Amino acid sequence: MTQLEQRRRRGLSSLQRAELRRELEGELRRLWPGGEGFDDAGDLDRVSSAPPGRPRQILAALRRVARPEFGLCHVCRRAISYQRLSVLPETTLCVRCSRHREGRVGP
């Protein structure tokens, strides 16, 4: 088993993914009232038409949530904690890599 497969196994459960998807959809509707109807995969292709900033990040996260790599840090490929994803579901970085990127190194 490859390291990526091992990380995926330790990753998010289908229930956690469903909960994060609901949170993302709710937050998107709150931030972008004109962006209703994200249940169809085709609607998620409207990422480029979303307002810049968080709505666009959330739409991109909705596209990623069904993929096996959702919940893995884009830099180090370690699992992002469910606690972090439940607070910031559109994140693509674990705490360690996020701090490093911001220039804050430490626990």
C-alpha positions as CSV (number, residue, x, y, z in Angstrom):
1,M,0.0,0.0,0.0
2,T,1.4,3.4,-1.0
3,Q,1.7,6.3,1.5
4,L,-1.0,8.2,-0.3
5,E,-3.4,5.2,0.1
6,Q,-2.5,4.9,3.8
7,R,-3.3,8.6,4.3
8,R,-6.6,8.3,2.4
9,R,-7.5,5.4,4.7
10,R,-6.9,7.6,7.8
11,G,-8.8,10.4,6.1
12,L,-12.3,11.5,6.3
13,S,-15.3,9.2,6.6
14,S,-18.2,9.5,4.2
15,L,-20.3,11.0,7.0
16,Q,-17.7,13.6,7.7
17,R,-17.5,14.4,4.0
18,A,-21.3,14.8,3.8
19,E,-21.3,17.1,6.8
20,L,-18.5,19.2,5.4
21,R,-20.4,19.4,2.1
22,R,-23.5,20.6,3.8
23,E,-21.5,23.2,5.7
24,L,-19.8,24.4,2.5
25,E,-23.2,24.7,0.7
26,G,-24.7,26.6,3.5
27,E,-21.8,29.0,3.8
28,L,-21.8,29.5,0.0
29,R,-25.5,30.4,0.0
30,R,-25.0,32.8,2.8
31,L,-22.1,34.6,1.1
32,W,-23.4,34.4,-2.5
33,P,-27.2,34.4,-2.6
34,G,-27.2,34.4,-6.4
35,G,-25.3,31.1,-6.4
36,E,-28.2,28.8,-5.6
37,G,-28.5,25.2,-6.8
38,F,-25.1,23.5,-6.4
39,D,-26.4,20.0,-6.3
40,D,-25.7,19.3,-9.9
41,A,-22.1,18.7,-10.9
42,G,-22.5,21.1,-13.8
43,D,-23.3,24.0,-11.5
44,L,-20.0,23.5,-9.8
45,D,-18.3,24.5,-13.0
46,R,-19.4,28.0,-12.3
47,V,-16.3,28.6,-10.1
48,S,-14.9,31.2,-12.4
49,S,-18.2,33.2,-12.2
50,A,-18.3,33.2,-8.4
51,P,-17.3,36.4,-6.7
52,P,-13.6,36.4,-5.8
53,G,-12.4,35.4,-2.4
54,R,-14.2,33.0,-0.1
55,P,-17.2,32.2,-2.3
56,R,-14.8,31.0,-5.0
57,Q,-12.7,29.0,-2.5
58,I,-15.9,27.3,-1.2
59,L,-17.1,26.4,-4.7
60,A,-13.6,24.9,-5.4
61,A,-13.8,23.0,-2.1
62,L,-17.3,21.6,-3.2
63,R,-15.7,20.3,-6.3
64,R,-12.9,18.6,-4.3
65,V,-14.9,17.1,-1.5
66,A,-15.9,14.0,-3.4
67,R,-12.3,13.3,-4.4
68,P,-10.2,10.9,-2.4
69,E,-7.5,13.6,-1.8
70,F,-9.9,16.0,-0.2
71,G,-8.7,16.5,3.3
72,L,-5.0,16.0,2.4
73,C,-2.7,19.0,2.7
74,H,-1.7,20.2,-0.8
75,V,1.9,20.8,0.4
76,C,2.9,17.9,2.6
77,R,0.1,15.5,1.7
78,R,-0.7,14.7,5.4
79,A,-4.3,14.5,6.5
80,I,-5.9,17.8,7.5
81,S,-7.7,17.3,10.8
82,Y,-11.5,17.1,10.8
83,Q,-11.5,19.8,13.4
84,R,-9.7,22.2,11.1
85,L,-11.9,21.3,8.2
86,S,-15.1,21.7,10.2
87,V,-14.0,25.3,11.0
88,L,-12.4,26.1,7.6
89,P,-13.7,23.5,5.2
90,E,-12.3,25.2,2.1
91,T,-8.7,25.0,3.4
92,T,-6.1,23.1,1.4
93,L,-3.4,23.3,4.0
94,C,-2.8,21.6,7.4
95,V,-2.0,23.8,10.4
96,R,1.7,23.2,10.1
97,C,2.0,24.2,6.4
98,S,-0.4,27.1,6.9
99,R,1.8,28.5,9.7
100,H,4.9,28.0,7.6
101,R,3.3,29.8,4.7
102,E,2.4,32.7,6.9
103,G,5.9,32.8,8.4
104,R,4.8,31.5,11.8
105,V,6.7,28.4,12.6
106,G,6.0,26.4,15.7
107,P,3.3,24.1,17.2
